[in-house]
């Protein structure tokens, strides 16, 4: 359960679906083969992040459902103007659940919710290689939020 603490934290951005669009509530399909279509979706996500990125923003991510694509693809910021695309990300382990404050570009508010601060994630890179990575702190909160999008969940739930 989340508590909205600031109702109008940000304005909607062009190209990003907004709640109550039902496409945000659908479970995304797994990607079978990483082909040109998948790479184009990844590029669209990275393009969105580029438009939102600022040097002072530490954690930034976008999931394919937020741009109307029902596939398990996310893009995250790994540094200023450095981004990573993850295909079929899944949570392999989580711990250290604590309160977090976060916003979502598909929602206008800022929310307080309980989220893991340690997250082990398995995913495919854009070359099709299987990767496993551990995320801590704000990056864990961010990535859990993006994976939740792939499962039709929002931080407001």
Backbone bond lengths (Angstrom), bond angles and torsions (degrees), N, CA, C in turn:
res aa  C-N    CA-C-N  psi(-1)  N-CA   C-N-CA  omega(-1)  CA-C   N-CA-C  phi
1 X - - - 1.442 - - 1.522 109.55 -
2 X 1.297 115.85 139.62 1.474 121.86 -179.84 1.515 109.71 -118.02
3 X 1.317 115.46 152.43 1.452 122.26 176.03 1.522 107.69 -117.49
4 X 1.320 116.04 123.86 1.464 119.36 177.27 1.524 107.88 -76.05
5 X 1.337 117.06 120.35 1.461 119.92 -177.10 1.535 112.90 -102.58
6 X 1.317 117.25 -24.31 1.472 121.45 174.59 1.531 106.27 -135.64
7 X 1.345 119.03 111.90 1.461 120.88 -172.66 1.531 115.65 -67.83
8 X 1.297 119.70 -38.71 1.468 121.09 -175.47 1.516 110.38 -119.97
9 X 1.315 115.45 62.49 1.458 122.24 -176.69 1.528 112.37 -70.11
10 X 1.342 117.08 -39.04 1.466 119.98 179.31 1.520 110.81 -147.27
11 X 1.328 114.63 156.75 1.452 121.67 178.32 1.524 110.20 -87.79
12 X 1.349 116.90 153.24 1.464 119.77 176.91 1.529 111.49 -59.22
13 X 1.324 116.30 145.55 1.459 122.82 177.93 1.519 109.62 -107.13
14 X 1.310 116.39 140.38 1.462 121.82 179.38 1.532 109.46 -59.88
15 X 1.327 115.18 132.07 1.466 121.02 177.16 1.514 114.56 91.46
16 X 1.353 117.73 -6.32 1.463 121.20 178.70 1.528 107.81 -109.69
17 X 1.342 115.83 122.46 1.460 120.43 -179.86 1.517 110.55 -62.25
18 X 1.333 115.28 145.98 1.458 121.70 -179.80 1.526 110.34 -116.56
19 X 1.329 115.53 143.16 1.451 121.22 171.50 1.521 107.06 -57.29
20 X 1.317 123.69 132.12 1.454 129.10 20.23 1.536 114.78 -101.71
21 X 1.316 120.15 29.65 1.471 121.39 178.78 1.530 109.09 -55.97
22 X 1.344 116.05 122.52 1.473 120.50 -174.67 1.525 113.59 -64.10
23 X 1.340 117.76 -19.76 1.472 119.92 178.97 1.529 111.32 -65.13
24 X 1.328 117.49 -24.16 1.471 120.80 177.14 1.518 112.17 -72.45
25 X 1.326 117.91 -15.98 1.464 123.06 -176.20 1.524 113.66 -100.51
26 X 1.313 117.76 1.84 1.469 121.24 -179.41 1.522 110.52 -90.39
27 X 1.323 116.29 144.33 1.462 121.55 173.93 1.533 106.91 -75.19
28 X 1.311 116.32 128.79 1.468 121.33 -175.86 1.527 111.46 -78.07
29 X 1.326 114.87 148.04 1.467 121.98 -179.85 1.529 110.76 -78.02
30 X 1.333 115.49 142.52 1.469 120.69 175.16 1.524 109.61 -67.08
31 X 1.302 115.65 147.46 1.462 122.06 176.78 1.526 107.56 -88.40
32 X 1.342 116.46 129.27 1.460 120.56 179.28 1.521 111.32 -87.01
33 X 1.312 115.80 -57.01 1.467 121.90 -177.56 1.524 108.43 -122.75
34 X 1.312 115.57 135.18 1.463 119.68 177.03 1.528 107.64 -84.60
35 X 1.326 115.15 100.36 1.463 121.16 -178.95 1.532 109.19 -115.58
36 X 1.311 116.41 -169.29 1.463 121.69 -177.29 1.528 112.20 -60.37
37 X 1.331 117.35 -37.20 1.465 121.07 178.87 1.526 110.99 -61.87
38 X 1.311 116.73 -43.83 1.465 121.50 179.66 1.530 109.88 -64.71
39 X 1.314 116.69 -42.67 1.464 120.80 178.80 1.526 111.17 -63.42
40 X 1.334 116.81 -36.28 1.467 120.51 177.67 1.522 111.51 -66.27
41 X 1.342 117.16 -39.28 1.461 120.33 176.59 1.531 109.12 -63.20
42 X 1.328 116.81 -44.55 1.459 120.92 176.92 1.522 111.75 -58.39
43 X 1.320 116.33 -42.52 1.471 120.62 178.34 1.530 111.56 -64.08
44 X 1.339 117.10 -38.12 1.474 120.33 177.19 1.529 110.64 -63.76
45 X 1.334 116.11 -41.96 1.465 120.01 178.59 1.525 110.74 -63.29
46 X 1.322 116.69 -45.19 1.466 120.70 178.61 1.531 109.97 -62.93
47 X 1.326 117.27 -39.24 1.468 120.50 176.75 1.517 111.87 -59.89
48 X 1.335 116.72 -40.21 1.464 120.46 176.63 1.527 110.17 -62.97
49 X 1.333 116.21 -44.99 1.467 119.74 -179.56 1.526 111.06 -62.57
50 X 1.324 116.47 -40.83 1.475 119.55 177.95 1.520 111.52 -57.46
51 X 1.327 115.90 -40.73 1.456 120.23 -179.75 1.521 113.62 -69.23
52 X 1.329 116.79 -24.50 1.460 121.77 -178.76 1.525 112.90 -96.58
53 X 1.321 117.47 -20.95 1.464 122.83 -170.83 1.526 112.85 -68.13
54 X 1.302 114.56 139.93 1.462 123.61 173.32 1.524 106.88 -139.09
55 X 1.334 119.12 153.75 1.469 120.47 -179.23 1.525 113.58 -57.80
56 X 1.311 118.05 -30.05 1.459 121.78 -177.26 1.530 113.59 -86.22
57 X 1.328 118.72 -2.28 1.468 121.58 177.69 1.531 107.75 -92.72
58 X 1.330 115.71 112.81 1.467 120.20 -177.28 1.515 112.87 -80.42
59 X 1.338 117.67 -40.85 1.463 121.30 -174.83 1.510 108.99 -123.27
60 X 1.322 114.97 126.92 1.460 120.87 -177.22 1.517 107.93 -149.89
61 X 1.318 116.90 135.21 1.458 120.58 178.90 1.511 111.10 -153.75
62 X 1.325 114.81 165.13 1.461 121.52 179.46 1.529 107.50 -151.67
63 X 1.330 116.24 137.25 1.462 122.31 177.78 1.522 109.57 -109.09
64 X 1.327 116.33 148.38 1.462 121.38 -177.24 1.528 113.83 -53.13
65 X 1.346 120.30 -38.29 1.472 118.26 178.48 1.532 113.13 -59.32
66 X 1.319 117.96 -26.75 1.460 120.45 -179.53 1.526 112.32 -69.24
67 X 1.328 117.19 -18.28 1.465 120.26 175.59 1.531 110.97 -109.63
68 X 1.344 115.83 15.76 1.459 121.03 174.44 1.517 115.20 84.97
69 X 1.330 118.61 17.02 1.462 122.32 -179.80 1.528 108.58 -111.48
70 X 1.318 116.63 120.01 1.466 122.18 -175.68 1.532 111.64 -87.54
71 X 1.337 116.44 58.55 1.472 122.28 178.49 1.521 109.41 -131.74
72 X 1.329 116.75 153.08 1.466 122.78 -176.93 1.536 110.14 -83.46
73 X 1.336 114.23 77.47 1.467 121.63 179.91 1.531 107.44 -136.31
74 X 1.335 116.47 134.02 1.457 121.17 173.72 1.524 109.05 -132.51
75 X 1.309 115.21 156.27 1.463 121.64 172.33 1.521 106.66 -127.11
76 X 1.333 116.09 138.63 1.453 121.13 179.33 1.521 110.07 -131.39
77 X 1.307 114.97 156.05 1.464 122.02 176.12 1.521 108.62 -83.65
78 X 1.342 116.64 130.94 1.464 121.26 177.28 1.523 111.74 -113.06
79 X 1.297 117.46 -1.04 1.461 125.10 179.54 1.519 106.29 170.19
80 X 1.340 117.39 171.09 1.455 118.50 -179.31 1.529 109.96 -61.72
81 X 1.322 115.09 119.89 1.471 124.25 -178.64 1.531 113.07 64.27
82 X 1.339 116.93 22.86 1.475 122.35 175.58 1.524 107.72 -123.19
83 X 1.319 116.07 125.08 1.458 121.10 -172.80 1.526 110.57 -131.43
84 X 1.326 114.65 156.73 1.455 121.35 179.43 1.517 108.85 -132.27
85 X 1.329 116.20 137.22 1.457 122.17 177.04 1.525 107.61 -104.29
86 X 1.324 115.62 133.83 1.461 122.31 177.86 1.522 108.69 -121.85
87 X 1.321 115.40 131.52 1.456 121.54 179.49 1.528 107.98 -110.61
88 X 1.325 116.38 134.05 1.469 123.28 -179.22 1.532 112.94 54.12
89 X 1.328 118.60 45.10 1.462 118.11 179.19 1.526 110.79 -67.17
90 X 1.325 115.77 142.08 1.459 120.04 176.35 1.520 109.45 -142.76
91 X 1.316 114.43 145.26 1.456 120.85 178.76 1.525 108.43 -77.70
92 X 1.337 116.25 121.81 1.458 122.10 178.34 1.526 111.81 -98.94
93 X 1.331 116.29 -19.62 1.458 121.53 178.45 1.507 109.49 -170.41
94 X 1.326 115.87 151.34 1.459 120.31 178.03 1.518 109.32 -153.01
95 X 1.350 115.23 149.30 1.457 120.69 176.16 1.516 109.29 -160.79
96 X 1.332 115.20 -179.48 1.459 123.14 -179.78 1.531 111.78 61.45
97 X 1.313 117.52 51.28 1.472 121.01 178.92 1.526 110.34 -72.28
98 X 1.304 114.94 122.87 1.458 123.66 -175.99 1.529 109.75 -141.34
99 X 1.317 117.81 165.69 1.470 119.64 175.33 1.538 110.71 -64.81
100 X 1.313 115.50 142.63 1.467 122.19 176.53 1.525 108.50 -136.63
101 X 1.314 115.84 150.75 1.462 122.29 173.95 1.516 106.65 -116.50
102 X 1.327 116.23 126.75 1.458 119.32 -177.51 1.520 109.98 -154.64
103 X 1.308 114.29 159.99 1.451 121.93 173.24 1.521 109.01 -115.90
104 X 1.309 115.11 173.37 1.459 121.93 178.89 1.522 106.78 -142.90
105 X 1.318 117.01 136.66 1.462 119.93 -178.57 1.527 112.79 -70.55
106 X 1.344 118.11 -7.85 1.459 121.48 174.95 1.525 112.30 -96.18
107 X 1.332 116.39 -0.81 1.467 122.53 -179.88 1.527 108.97 -132.04
108 X 1.335 118.04 147.34 1.467 119.10 -178.61 1.526 114.55 -80.92
109 X 1.328 118.28 -18.97 1.456 120.96 -171.37 1.513 115.55 -95.78
110 X 1.317 113.79 175.79 1.455 123.46 172.74 1.525 105.49 -112.94
111 X 1.349 117.15 134.11 1.454 121.49 -169.83 1.523 112.44 -123.07
112 X 1.341 114.70 149.87 1.450 123.59 171.93 1.526 106.35 -109.45
113 X 1.335 117.42 126.49 1.458 121.77 -177.82 1.526 109.23 -153.17
114 X 1.322 116.24 167.89 1.465 122.16 177.96 1.526 108.04 -94.20
115 X 1.344 115.72 131.80 1.458 120.48 -175.33 1.524 109.59 -149.54
116 X 1.346 117.62 149.14 1.466 119.19 176.76 1.529 111.67 -70.61
117 X 1.324 115.69 141.20 1.466 121.99 176.49 1.524 111.71 -101.84
118 X 1.318 116.60 5.07 1.463 123.38 173.86 1.512 105.92 -137.80
119 X 1.328 116.78 124.42 1.460 121.58 -174.90 1.522 109.29 -140.72
120 X 1.322 116.46 126.56 1.466 122.20 173.95 1.526 106.71 -102.86
121 X 1.330 116.05 124.35 1.464 121.70 -172.83 1.527 110.34 -126.19
122 X 1.314 115.54 135.13 1.461 122.22 171.35 1.517 108.19 -106.21
123 X 1.331 116.89 141.28 1.467 120.55 -178.53 1.527 109.65 -161.60
124 X 1.315 115.74 169.15 1.462 122.72 171.63 1.516 108.38 -101.76
125 X 1.336 116.75 137.90 1.460 118.96 171.88 1.533 108.07 -83.07
126 X 1.320 117.73 176.12 1.467 120.17 -175.46 1.527 113.12 -67.77
127 X 1.313 117.29 -15.48 1.458 121.09 174.93 1.516 113.18 -87.77
128 X 1.343 116.85 -1.56 1.461 121.46 179.45 1.522 113.53 91.27
129 X 1.320 117.74 2.17 1.463 121.10 179.58 1.512 112.00 -76.75
130 X 1.337 115.80 137.37 1.468 121.20 177.78 1.523 109.68 -78.14
131 X 1.319 117.25 130.08 1.463 122.90 -178.53 1.524 109.33 -128.38
132 X 1.314 115.37 150.58 1.457 123.26 170.97 1.515 106.66 -131.87
133 X 1.326 116.03 133.37 1.454 120.06 -175.86 1.526 109.66 -145.64
134 X 1.327 115.99 146.71 1.458 122.02 176.56 1.528 108.51 -104.76
135 X 1.326 115.71 132.87 1.456 122.60 178.86 1.529 107.76 -118.38
136 X 1.335 115.71 141.31 1.459 121.56 -179.68 1.523 110.07 -127.80
137 X 1.332 114.74 156.11 1.460 120.50 174.70 1.515 113.19 63.66
138 X 1.328 114.69 -137.52 1.459 121.08 -177.48 1.517 114.02 -58.89
139 X 1.334 117.18 -33.74 1.476 119.39 178.48 1.527 111.14 -67.62
140 X 1.339 117.36 -34.25 1.468 120.74 176.77 1.534 109.81 -66.48
141 X 1.324 116.03 -44.20 1.469 120.69 178.54 1.527 109.75 -60.40
142 X 1.320 116.08 -46.74 1.465 121.33 179.67 1.528 111.56 -59.34
143 X 1.313 116.72 -50.71 1.460 119.54 -174.76 1.527 111.69 -67.84
144 X 1.315 117.60 -36.34 1.474 120.21 176.16 1.520 109.57 -61.98
145 X 1.320 116.83 -40.44 1.459 121.69 178.31 1.527 110.81 -62.48
146 X 1.333 117.63 -43.02 1.473 120.72 -179.62 1.528 111.20 -68.26
147 X 1.324 117.68 -39.87 1.468 120.67 177.77 1.526 109.72 -66.98
148 X 1.328 117.34 -36.99 1.470 119.74 174.96 1.524 110.73 -58.64
149 X 1.333 118.05 -39.72 1.471 120.73 176.37 1.525 110.61 -55.78
150 X 1.321 117.17 -40.51 1.466 120.86 -179.50 1.524 111.98 -65.45
151 X 1.329 116.10 -21.78 1.454 121.69 179.36 1.526 112.70 -101.35
152 X 1.341 116.54 13.18 1.455 121.34 175.96 1.518 114.25 77.58
153 X 1.339 117.21 19.82 1.466 121.28 179.72 1.516 110.72 -112.20
154 X 1.342 115.25 145.68 1.454 122.19 176.50 1.521 109.14 -118.33
155 X 1.328 117.58 160.74 1.460 119.73 -179.60 1.523 112.43 -66.34
156 X 1.314 117.67 -16.73 1.458 121.04 178.73 1.523 112.20 -77.98
157 X 1.317 118.45 -11.15 1.481 122.26 -177.76 1.519 110.98 -69.58
